[in-house]
């Protein structure tokens, strides 16, 4: 599948639309111009979720009540239009202009994102890794979303009950009730456990553990119940552990047993990467996991999701970028963002370049002119050798207004050196 | 300042208290009544007054009724050895519409939900247990209890709770089946229902 076009209205600082090419697309331009916002918009259009925030209100242009994203997706010979309306508290999904339930909307476009936020998977706690697995599972098995939601609903009810019991004079009175929620927890928990272990097996087989050379990456699903009994009959073991730890659960006021305590072990050369891996190893491992996720998706649907890589040069060194882009060639539609013009130029021949400034795609000439202006400014800063910080701030503010662009464009046409320096810095 | 004369505003406010009625609907209902005849309005007022004055809960099954015991509990043609347990009176009506079930009912008036502060003591479970009490011959006349609470997490938890409570009493406890709606098309089933139907498939 491929995203042909994306329009954004009232979404963060974005305006206008971007046409995307098959294969590699590079969004480049100075920082704080909206490159990442475009990637976020693509991800939102695909999944209805942001990789940055769980509050849709944060994605609205300041002072606006809603934002609209609209994109055209082609799969085979079929083009479909997706539309996502983000209001402060609600979301509405449309396919081909008609309102559709999220379950029918999801899957028209799928995306995998490699972002700074996602590094939590290889760096942070187990929750981020469970989310990574669940995300991949939902994409290949939509009914899993229902199982997961139901499990979480029951967990919430049970936690409330455990808190009530912990506070009560006679906690024993709550036991029959707790047990009646446990029945469902076991049934759904066993489904989640088997779905996740199955998915990890598939991920592991799809992993190219040494793509980036030195270290070998491996993964393993670690149930919180392992070494506690026979995991092959998860439901029975889960039931047994729930009975055994009932008192502890009441005492703590929390559910202590279940797949919501499981983890995905990510190993680099046999050592846990979250604890012992270098920052570079962690990035490579995450990238390998993303690629494995893409492969599993492809095995299931004979299609590739769109792959988004935010700030590619900040996250990956030059050789890794080279290896990655070669690996992806002929597979995914890949959209990357970078602030380095050199990178954009290096891949210019095999990629569609989309210069971004002020939240929209601009003519590359405009951006080159700005780059030149920034270089000039830097040189001037070096000559001065003082007020370094002040200069940085000013560079950051370059190109915030359309007027600036206009003045520079004019300058470009007339070749007027003076006009360029008149641009309001 | 009131949008309308006080009696109209008051009527709109009262309508707005009803579930599913927002400001616009309330306004529409109020103006409909203003336009309708005196008798029509009186009839509605009487119906509301009467329902509060005459409707009580059946002392046996907790169903809504104007006579106690209700017409299901009093009907000698119905099999009193089977009790179908439902959450709300309208669930009972749904089952009754099948004309397939000829046993007795028991209405709980709710389902367990710790989040909403609803525990077993808030459901009408005590008089269900009383119905199971052995008669003078030492035998309970109840042979089976069908748990027909809703197929959602709360209904399921309530069924599990009752199952654990009732089974030790030696009575047969069953749960209604869940799966695809009959007479419709597979394409109309949502993923979760389809998933459950696949899990609960049976040998031909």
Boltz contact constraints between the chains, C-beta under 6 A:
constraints:
  - contact:
      token1: [A, 142]
      token2: [B, 191]
      max_distance: 6.0
  - contact:
      token1: [A, 143]
      token2: [B, 191]
      max_distance: 6.0
  - contact:
      token1: [A, 143]
      token2: [B, 195]
      max_distance: 6.0
  - contact:
      token1: [A, 146]
      token2: [B, 192]
      max_distance: 6.0
  - contact:
      token1: [A, 150]
      token2: [B, 153]
      max_distance: 6.0
  - contact:
      token1: [A, 153]
      token2: [B, 153]
      max_distance: 6.0
  - contact:
      token1: [A, 154]
      token2: [B, 153]
      max_distance: 6.0
  - contact:
      token1: [A, 157]
      token2: [B, 114]
      max_distance: 6.0
  - contact:
      token1: [A, 157]
      token2: [B, 115]
      max_distance: 6.0
  - contact:
      token1: [A, 160]
      token2: [B, 114]
      max_distance: 6.0
  - contact:
      token1: [A, 160]
      token2: [B, 115]
      max_distance: 6.0
  - contact:
      token1: [A, 161]
      token2: [B, 114]
      max_distance: 6.0
  - contact:
      token1: [A, 180]
      token2: [B, 157]
      max_distance: 6.0
  - contact:
      token1: [A, 180]
      token2: [B, 160]
      max_distance: 6.0
  - contact:
      token1: [A, 180]
      token2: [B, 161]
      max_distance: 6.0
  - contact:
      token1: [A, 181]
      token2: [B, 157]
      max_distance: 6.0
  - contact:
      token1: [A, 183]
      token2: [B, 160]
      max_distance: 6.0
  - contact:
      token1: [A, 184]
      token2: [B, 156]
      max_distance: 6.0
